[in-house]
Amino acid sequence: MREDIKSLIRSRRHCVMATAENSQPYCSLMNYAADESCTRIYMATSKNSRKYRNLVWNPKVSLLIDDRHASPPLALTVIGTFEKIADPEEIKRLRNHLLENSPDIKAFLDGPDAALICIRVCSVVFLDNLSHAYREEIQ
């Protein structure tokens, strides 16, 4: 993955996540944190939420990460796959990682309903100007 794409992922705290419910799109504004390689993106949601049910039903997901204040504006579409996180040690580590990026979600993460989720990045489409889209498959 190109460094400018990784830089955009690392510099943002929020993304829009699109899931599907009965083949209908559903968007959610999400806090996130990425791993070092930016090939895994971590978020927290409620186990009882529509988005979590959608992810379990259909693990294909799209994320939009942008910097609309840059000149020109930057936009990254991430196509990925939802992966459940089950290992308690990994959950603890990822929880801390999320809190580093978004300390304001601590109360939510402390709740009994919170679930940490992972989106494995499969491909990206990066718009760094109005007329050029860079596409990359992620192995």
C-alpha positions in Angstrom: 0.0 0.0 0.0 1.3 3.5 -0.9 2.5 5.7 1.9 0.1 8.5 1.1 -2.8 6.1 1.5 -1.4 4.8 4.9 -0.9 8.4 6.0 -4.5 9.3 5.3 -5.7 6.2 7.2 -3.5 7.0 10.2 -4.3 10.7 10.3 -8.1 10.3 10.6 -10.2 9.0 13.5 -13.6 8.6 11.8 -14.9 6.8 8.7 -18.2 6.0 7.2 -18.9 2.2 7.1 -21.4 0.8 4.6 -23.0 -2.6 5.3 -25.9 -4.3 3.7 -29.3 -5.2 5.2 -31.3 -7.5 2.9 -29.3 -6.1 -0.1 -30.0 -2.5 1.0 -27.0 -0.3 1.9 -26.8 1.0 5.5 -24.2 3.6 6.5 -22.7 4.3 10.0 -20.3 6.9 11.2 -17.5 5.1 13.1 -14.4 5.7 15.2 -11.5 3.5 14.1 -7.9 2.7 14.5 -5.6 0.8 12.1 -2.8 -1.7 12.5 0.7 -0.7 11.5 0.4 -1.9 7.9 -3.1 -0.4 7.6 -4.5 -3.7 6.3 -6.7 -4.2 9.4 -9.0 -1.5 10.7 -10.6 -1.9 14.1 -13.8 -0.4 15.4 -16.3 -0.9 18.3 -20.0 -1.3 18.0 -22.9 -2.7 20.0 -23.6 -6.4 19.6 -27.3 -5.4 19.4 -26.8 -2.9 16.6 -28.1 -3.1 13.1 -24.6 -2.7 11.7 -23.3 -5.7 13.7 -26.2 -7.9 12.6 -25.5 -6.7 9.0 -21.8 -7.7 9.3 -22.7 -11.1 10.7 -25.2 -11.7 7.9 -23.0 -10.3 5.1 -19.3 -9.8 6.0 -18.6 -7.6 3.0 -18.1 -4.0 3.9 -17.0 -0.7 2.4 -15.4 2.2 4.3 -15.0 5.8 3.3 -12.1 7.7 4.9 -11.6 11.3 3.7 -9.9 14.5 4.3 -12.3 17.0 2.8 -10.3 19.9 4.2 -7.1 19.0 2.1 -6.5 20.8 -1.1 -7.5 19.0 -3.2 -9.8 16.9 -1.0 -8.7 13.3 -0.4 -11.0 10.3 -0.4 -10.3 6.6 0.2 -12.7 3.8 -0.4 -11.8 0.6 1.4 -13.4 -2.7 0.3 -13.0 -5.2 3.1 -14.3 -8.2 5.0 -15.6 -8.3 8.6 -13.7 -10.6 10.9 -14.8 -11.4 14.5 -12.2 -11.0 17.2 -12.5 -13.8 19.8 -9.1 -13.9 21.6 -9.4 -12.1 25.0 -5.7 -10.9 24.9 -6.2 -9.5 21.4 -9.4 -7.8 22.5 -7.6 -6.2 25.4 -4.7 -5.0 23.1 -7.1 -3.7 20.4 -9.3 -2.0 23.0 -6.3 0.0 24.2 -5.3 0.8 20.6 -8.8 2.2 19.9 -8.7 4.2 23.1 -5.4 5.8 22.1 -7.1 7.1 18.9 -10.5 7.8 20.4 -10.4 8.2 24.2 -14.0 9.6 24.1 -15.4 6.0 23.5 -14.2 4.6 26.8 -17.6 4.6 28.5 -19.0 2.8 25.5 -16.2 0.2 25.5 -16.7 -0.4 29.2 -20.4 -1.4 28.5 -21.6 -5.0 28.4 -22.8 -4.6 24.8 -19.5 -3.5 23.2 -18.0 -5.7 20.5 -14.7 -5.0 18.8 -14.6 -5.7 15.1 -11.9 -6.0 12.5 -12.2 -5.1 8.8 -9.6 -6.9 6.7 -8.7 -4.6 3.8 -9.1 -6.3 0.4 -8.7 -3.3 -1.9 -8.6 0.4 -1.9 -9.5 3.2 -4.3 -7.8 6.5 -3.6 -8.9 9.8 -5.1 -6.1 12.4 -4.6 -7.6 14.8 -7.2 -10.8 15.2 -9.1 -9.7 13.2 -12.1 -7.5 10.4 -11.0 -8.4 7.3 -9.0 -5.6 4.9 -7.9 -6.8 1.3 -7.3 -4.9 -1.4 -5.4 -5.6 -4.9 -4.4 -4.3 -5.8 -1.0 -2.9 -9.3 -0.4 
